[in-house]
Amino acid sequence: MCKEYSNCLHVKELVEVNKRLLDENVFLKDRMAWFERQIFGQKTERFVPDSSLQTQLPLDGGTPSEQSHTTETITYTRKRPQANKTPHGRDELPAHLPRERVTIPPDFDTTGMVKVGEKITEELHYQPPVFSVKQLVRDVFATDNNGQRTLVCVDMPPRCIDKGKAGPSVVAQAIVTKCVDHNPLYRFNNQIERHCGLTLPYSTVNGWYHRGIFWLEPVARRLHDLVFQSGYVQMDESTIKVMIQPTNGKSHLGYMMVSHAPELKIVSFRYFYTRNQQHVKELIGENYKGIIQTDGLDIYNILMEFDGIIHAGCWAHGRRGFKDALKNDGEHAHWMLDKCKFLFGVEDKARVLGYNAQQRLELRQEKSAPVVDEIKSWLDATIREVPPKNAIGKAIAYMLNQWDELVRFLTDGRIELSDNGVENRIRLLALGRKNWMFAGSEDGARRLGIAYTVLGTALLHGINPFEYLCKVLEELPRRKANDIDDLLPINPNLLRK
């Protein structure tokens, strides 16, 4: 082997090592930037295009068809929001609130003056919770049968807590306090003592909460069944800390699997010790037929084994990697984010115009399909140009691996562009665990799943959670488990009776 050839091999090896080290350096920088964003940065995924790019000419050799997509504008009309009625820009206080008139007497002599009107200034006031006692009075009768006197009393109707002191409204407030206001139950216990003067052990208030969840369990079970009868389900999962006895000061990280039926506006929470494909299979059941929309987590790959299930992907998750790669490779990341913004703009237009599924599908075929084809061509070409381990390479690989699922929305107008609908429902759990921090046991985690199923669905339908619970906790003890459909929070006339 000649010396010059040996030197060439040596230089080639050094070039390869240098390239590998540069790629590793970029990868490590991406990881450090990600950790810094998790600790210090904003979690928003809002994308604001770089205004400096708007003045650049398309000199990259793009075809006229490609350039037309980048300059196309979607226009639509919408109602102009009403201007504020009050000149100072503040919202008026709700008309349904009770009002108390307090007349301020003049501090000057009004002799010879004529009252021509009055000026009213409204203040919002607050009164602490008012506790009251409801007396359930039952008449007692006496009968005389052959000299034997027998007392007969009217039977007590079924109650939320049999032989307990708490009525349905107190039990409802205990559930709302923990699962809607995100406060630990001991704070509700403190409120009772502060506003009522009644000192109770924490175990008593906790027992009220447990009993209320007991009555809500058939409601949650029925809502879960309806989710998987809808034919279109969005699925996601989130963590929850659970104390497993004996705890030894440690907690277990369990998972709350969340299912959402966008068309019916129903959400279902189920707790599992771990997350795996078996739990997904258990959650769906053996007879489900229809659409399931998820992110790209590998536990959902089992959906391909089911006959009759259409697995749809999420463009919000697909674009997320490019949002994270803005500082790593701004040119490529901006290109993809602009395309995704166009796709979501088409969805916004369909939503504002109130399109049904068929109309939305026709709009997608006209506007979105050409852009999706352009994205696929770009992904196939760009994956060969970028390092596979850096942020932009991972974002492209993720989208290509999910491509079959991502383009499902072009075949069915019912499918949303993203599964943000189910992610938004997880906010109840996310806010709660920041306050009560963990579930005391696995049974406690399952009770939380029941509460979030019922209350999350009620909130989706714009129902006041407290008023709803007062109604159903009064009625459920008198019903059989298979006679509750009129008490579900999807019933629009429930609180009007």
RAWO-V762327 format. One record per pair of residues at least 12 apart in sequence whose ideal C-beta (glycine too) atoms are under 10 Angstrom apart, sorted by the first residue. I is the first residue (numbers start at 0). GAP is how many residues later the second one is. Records with the same first field share a line. If there is no record, write none. Layout:
I=GAP + GAP
This chain:
18=368
19=367 + 369
21=365 + 368
22=363 + 364 + 365 + 366 + 367 + 370
23=363 + 365 + 366
24=365
25=302 + 303 + 361 + 363 + 364 + 365 + 366 + 367
26=301 + 360 + 361 + 362 + 363 + 364 + 366 + 367
27=361 + 362
28=298 + 299 + 361 + 362
29=294 + 295 + 297 + 298 + 299 + 359 + 360 + 361 + 362 + 363 + 364
30=360
32=291 + 292 + 294 + 295 + 358
33=290 + 357
36=287 + 290
43=279
44=271 + 274 + 275 + 278 + 279 + 292 + 375
45=277
46=272 + 275 + 276 + 279 + 286 + 287 + 289 + 290 + 291 + 293 + 294 + 297
47=289 + 293
48=285 + 288 + 289 + 292
49=276 + 280 + 281 + 284 + 287 + 288
52=277 + 278 + 281 + 282 + 285
57=12 + 13
61=312
62=311
64=305 + 308 + 309
65=304 + 305 + 308 + 311 + 312
67=302
68=270 + 273 + 298 + 301 + 302 + 304 + 305
69=265 + 268 + 269 + 272 + 301 + 304
71=270 + 273 + 295 + 298 + 299
72=269 + 272
73=268 + 271 + 272 + 274 + 275 + 289 + 293
74=274
75=269 + 272 + 273 + 274 + 276 + 277
76=275 + 276
77=271 + 274 + 275
78=273
91=30
92=29 + 30 + 31
93=30
96=25 + 27 + 28
97=27 + 29
98=21 + 23
99=25
100=17 + 19
101=21
102=15
103=15 + 17
127=63 + 66 + 67 + 68
128=44 + 59 + 62 + 63 + 65 + 66 + 67
129=65 + 66
130=38 + 39 + 60 + 61 + 64 + 65 + 66 + 67
131=35 + 37 + 64
132=32 + 34 + 63
133=33 + 35
135=18 + 20 + 21 + 23 + 31
136=17
137=15 + 16 + 17 + 18 + 19
138=13 + 14 + 15
139=12 + 13 + 14
140=12 + 13
156=317 + 320 + 321
157=316 + 317 + 318 + 319 + 320 + 321
158=314 + 315 + 318 + 319
159=12 + 48 + 51 + 52 + 54 + 55 + 309 + 310 + 312 + 313 + 314 + 315 + 316 + 317
160=46 + 47 + 49 + 50 + 51 + 53 + 54 + 312 + 316
161=49 + 315
163=40 + 43 + 44 + 47
164=33 + 35 + 39 + 43
165=26 + 34 + 38 + 39 + 41 + 42 + 43 + 45 + 46
166=41 + 303 + 306 + 307
167=44 + 47 + 301 + 302 + 303 + 304 + 305 + 306 + 307 + 308 + 309
168=297 + 298 + 300 + 301 + 304 + 305
169=18 + 22 + 26 + 35 + 38 + 42 + 300 + 303
170=34 + 36 + 37 + 38 + 39 + 40 + 41 + 42 + 44 + 298 + 299 + 302 + 303
171=36 + 40 + 293 + 294 + 295 + 296 + 297 + 298 + 299 + 300 + 301 + 302
172=15 + 18 + 19 + 35 + 36 + 39 + 293 + 296 + 297
173=14 + 15 + 18 + 31 + 32 + 33 + 34 + 35 + 36 + 37 + 38 + 39 + 295
174=13 + 33 + 34 + 37 + 38 + 41 + 272 + 275 + 276 + 279 + 280 + 290 + 291 + 294 + 298
175=12 + 36 + 275 + 279 + 288 + 289 + 290 + 291 + 292 + 293 + 294
176=12 + 14 + 28 + 32 + 289
177=28 + 31 + 254 + 257 + 258 + 269 + 270 + 273
178=30 + 34 + 249 + 250 + 252 + 253 + 257 + 268 + 269 + 271 + 272 + 273 + 275 + 276 + 277 + 286 + 290
179=248 + 251 + 252 + 271 + 272 + 275 + 276 + 278 + 279 + 284 + 285 + 286 + 289
180=250 + 251 + 254 + 284 + 285
181=246 + 247 + 248 + 249 + 250 + 251 + 252 + 253 + 254
182=249 + 252 + 253
183=18 + 248 + 251 + 252 + 253
184=17 + 20 + 21 + 23 + 24 + 251
185=16 + 19 + 20 + 250
186=248 + 249
187=14 + 17 + 18 + 20 + 21
188=12 + 13 + 14 + 15 + 16 + 17 + 19
189=12 + 15
190=14
191=12 + 13
205=234 + 238
208=235 + 238 + 242
209=233 + 234 + 237
210=262
211=235 + 238 + 239 + 257 + 260 + 261 + 264
212=230 + 231 + 233 + 234 + 235 + 236 + 237 + 238 + 241
213=233 + 236 + 262
214=235 + 254 + 257 + 258 + 259 + 260 + 261 + 262 + 264 + 269
215=231 + 234 + 235 + 237 + 238 + 239 + 253 + 256 + 257 + 260 + 271
216=229 + 230 + 232 + 233 + 234 + 236 + 237 + 259 + 264
217=232 + 258 + 261 + 262 + 263 + 264 + 265 + 266 + 269
218=231 + 234 + 235 + 238 + 253 + 257 + 262 + 265 + 266 + 268 + 269 + 270
219=48 + 49 + 50 + 226 + 227 + 229 + 230 + 231 + 232 + 233 + 234 + 235 + 236 + 237
220=47 + 229 + 232 + 260 + 263
221=44 + 231 + 232 + 259 + 260 + 262 + 263 + 265 + 266 + 268
222=36 + 38 + 41 + 43 + 44 + 45 + 46 + 227 + 230 + 231 + 233 + 234 + 265 + 266 + 267
223=35 + 37 + 42 + 43 + 44 + 45 + 46 + 59 + 61 + 225 + 226 + 229
224=41 + 43 + 60
225=35 + 38 + 40 + 42 + 231 + 259 + 262 + 264
226=32 + 33 + 34 + 37 + 39 + 40 + 41 + 56 + 61 + 226 + 230
227=31 + 33 + 38 + 40 + 55 + 56 + 57 + 59 + 60 + 61 + 62 + 64
228=32 + 35 + 37 + 58 + 59 + 61
229=29 + 30 + 31 + 32 + 33 + 34 + 36 + 58 + 60 + 61 + 184
230=30 + 32 + 33 + 57 + 58 + 59 + 60 + 61 + 79 + 183
231=28 + 29 + 30 + 31 + 32 + 58 + 59 + 60 + 61 + 78 + 80 + 125 + 180 + 182 + 183 + 184
232=26 + 27 + 28 + 29 + 30 + 31 + 33 + 35 + 50 + 51 + 55 + 57 + 58 + 59 + 60 + 61 + 76 + 79 + 186 + 189
233=24 + 25 + 26 + 27 + 28 + 33 + 57 + 58 + 59 + 60 + 61 + 78 + 80 + 181 + 182 + 184 + 185 + 186 + 187 + 188 + 189 + 191
234=22 + 23 + 24 + 25 + 33 + 45 + 48 + 49 + 57 + 58 + 59 + 60 + 62 + 64 + 65 + 68 + 184 + 187
235=20 + 21 + 22 + 23 + 24 + 57 + 58 + 59 + 61 + 64 + 78 + 81 + 183 + 184 + 185 + 186 + 187 + 188 + 189 + 190
236=18 + 19 + 20 + 21 + 22 + 32 + 33 + 35 + 38 + 42 + 43 + 46 + 57 + 58 + 60 + 62 + 63 + 185 + 189
237=17 + 18 + 19 + 20 + 31 + 37 + 185 + 187 + 188 + 189 + 191 + 192 + 195
238=14 + 15 + 16 + 17 + 36 + 190 + 191 + 194
239=12 + 13 + 14 + 15 + 16 + 29 + 31 + 32 + 189 + 190 + 192 + 193 + 198 + 199 + 204 + 205 + 208 + 209
240=12 + 13 + 192 + 195 + 196 + 197 + 198 + 204
241=12 + 13 + 29 + 31 + 196 + 197 + 198 + 199 + 200 + 201 + 202 + 203 + 204 + 206
242=195 + 196 + 197 + 198 + 199 + 201 + 202
243=29 + 197 + 198
244=195 + 196 + 197
246=191 + 193 + 194
250=186 + 187 + 188 + 189
251=21 + 22 + 186 + 187 + 190 + 193
252=20 + 21 + 22 + 185
253=17 + 18 + 19 + 20 + 21 + 184 + 185 + 188 + 191 + 192
254=15 + 16 + 17 + 18 + 19 + 20 + 21 + 24 + 44 + 190
255=13 + 14 + 15 + 16 + 19 + 170 + 173 + 177 + 183 + 189 + 190 + 192 + 193 + 196
256=12 + 13 + 14 + 15 + 18 + 22 + 23 + 25 + 26 + 42 + 192
257=12 + 25 + 164 + 165 + 167 + 168 + 170 + 171 + 191 + 194 + 195 + 198
258=24 + 25 + 33 + 163 + 166 + 194
259=33 + 159 + 161 + 162 + 163 + 164 + 165 + 166 + 196 + 197 + 200
260=29 + 160 + 161 + 196 + 199 + 229
261=31 + 152 + 153 + 154 + 157 + 159 + 160 + 198
262=94 + 151
263=193 + 196 + 197 + 226
264=156 + 191 + 192 + 194 + 195 + 196 + 197 + 224 + 225
265=159 + 187 + 190 + 191 + 194 + 195 + 222 + 223 + 224
266=154 + 155 + 157 + 158 + 159 + 161 + 185 + 186 + 187 + 188 + 189 + 190 + 191 + 192 + 193
267=15 + 157 + 181 + 182 + 184 + 185 + 186 + 188 + 189
268=156 + 157 + 159 + 160 + 176 + 177 + 179 + 180 + 181 + 182 + 183 + 184 + 185 + 186 + 187
269=12 + 13 + 175 + 176 + 179 + 180 + 182 + 183
270=168 + 171 + 172 + 173 + 174 + 175 + 176 + 177 + 178 + 179 + 181
271=170 + 173 + 174 + 177
272=169 + 172
273=25
274=22 + 24
275=22 + 23 + 26
276=21 + 22 + 23 + 24 + 25 + 26 + 28
277=21 + 24
278=20 + 23
279=12 + 14 + 17 + 19 + 20 + 21 + 22 + 23
280=18 + 21 + 22 + 24 + 25
283=18 + 19 + 22 + 25
285=20
286=21
287=15 + 18 + 20 + 21
288=17 + 18 + 19 + 20 + 21
289=18 + 19 + 20 + 124
290=18 + 19 + 20 + 21 + 117 + 121 + 123 + 124 + 125
291=14 + 17 + 18 + 19 + 20 + 113 + 127
292=17 + 18 + 19 + 20 + 21 + 112 + 115 + 116 + 121 + 122 + 123 + 124 + 125 + 126 + 128 + 129
293=17 + 18 + 19 + 20 + 23 + 108 + 111 + 125 + 128
294=18 + 19 + 21 + 22 + 23 + 25 + 103 + 107 + 110 + 123 + 124 + 127 + 128
295=17 + 18 + 21 + 22 + 25 + 102 + 103 + 105 + 106 + 109 + 110
296=20
299=13 + 105
302=102
303=100 + 101
309=95 + 98 + 101 + 102 + 105
310=91 + 93 + 94 + 97
311=92 + 93 + 94 + 95 + 96 + 97 + 99 + 100 + 102 + 103 + 104 + 105 + 106 + 107
312=86 + 88 + 89 + 90 + 91 + 92 + 93 + 94 + 95 + 96 + 102 + 104 + 105 + 106
313=88 + 91 + 92 + 95 + 102 + 103 + 104 + 105 + 106 + 108 + 109
314=25 + 28 + 29 + 32 + 57 + 84 + 87 + 91 + 92 + 94 + 101 + 102 + 103 + 104 + 105
315=24 + 28 + 100 + 101 + 102 + 103 + 104 + 107
316=81 + 82 + 85 + 89 + 101 + 102 + 103 + 106
317=18 + 22 + 57 + 77 + 80 + 81 + 82 + 84 + 85 + 87 + 88 + 99 + 100
318=14 + 17 + 18 + 20 + 21 + 22 + 24 + 25 + 76 + 80 + 99
319=20 + 75 + 78 + 98
320=12 + 15 + 70 + 71 + 72 + 73 + 74 + 75 + 76 + 77 + 78
321=12 + 13 + 14 + 15 + 16 + 17 + 18 + 69 + 70 + 73 + 74 + 76 + 77
322=13 + 14 + 17 + 68 + 72
323=67 + 68 + 70 + 71
324=12 + 61 + 65 + 66 + 67 + 68 + 69 + 70 + 71
325=65 + 66
326=64
327=58 + 59 + 62 + 63 + 64 + 65 + 66 + 67
328=53 + 57 + 58 + 61 + 62 + 63 + 64 + 66
329=62
330=61
331=46 + 50 + 53 + 54 + 59 + 60 + 61 + 63 + 64
332=58 + 59 + 62
334=40 + 43 + 47
335=39 + 42 + 43 + 46 + 56 + 59 + 60 + 63
337=33
338=32 + 33 + 35 + 36 + 39
339=31 + 35 + 59 + 77 + 78
341=25 + 26 + 29 + 32 + 33
342=21 + 24 + 25 + 28 + 29 + 32 + 66 + 74 + 75
343=24 + 73 + 74
344=22 + 23
345=14 + 17 + 18 + 20 + 21 + 22 + 25 + 71
346=13 + 16 + 17 + 20 + 21 + 62 + 69 + 70 + 71
347=69
348=14 + 18
349=12 + 13 + 14 + 17 + 18 + 63 + 67
354=58
355=57 + 58
356=55 + 56 + 57 + 58
357=54 + 55 + 56
358=54
359=49 + 52 + 53 + 54 + 55 + 56
360=48 + 49 + 50 + 51 + 52 + 53 + 54
361=51
362=50
363=45 + 46 + 47 + 48 + 49 + 51 + 53
364=45 + 46 + 48
367=39 + 41 + 42 + 49
368=38 + 41
371=31 + 34 + 35 + 37 + 38
372=34 + 37
374=24 + 28 + 31 + 32
375=23 + 24 + 27 + 30 + 31
377=18
378=16 + 17 + 18 + 20 + 21 + 24
379=16 + 20 + 23
381=14
382=13 + 14 + 16 + 17
383=12
420=39
423=32 + 36
424=27 + 28 + 31 + 32 + 34 + 35
425=26 + 30
426=29 + 32
427=20 + 23 + 24 + 27 + 28 + 31
428=19 + 20 + 23 + 27
431=16 + 19 + 20
432=15
435=12
450=14 + 18
452=36
453=14 + 15 + 18 + 34 + 35
454=13 + 14 + 34
455=33
456=31 + 32 + 33
457=14 + 30 + 31 + 32 + 36
458=30
459=29 + 30
460=27 + 28 + 29 + 30 + 31 + 33
461=27 + 30
462=26 + 27 + 28 + 29 + 31 + 32
463=31
464=24
466=27 + 28
467=19 + 20 + 21 + 23 + 26 + 27
468=20
469=25
470=16 + 18 + 23 + 24 + 26
471=12 + 15 + 16 + 17 + 22
472=14
474=12 + 19 + 22
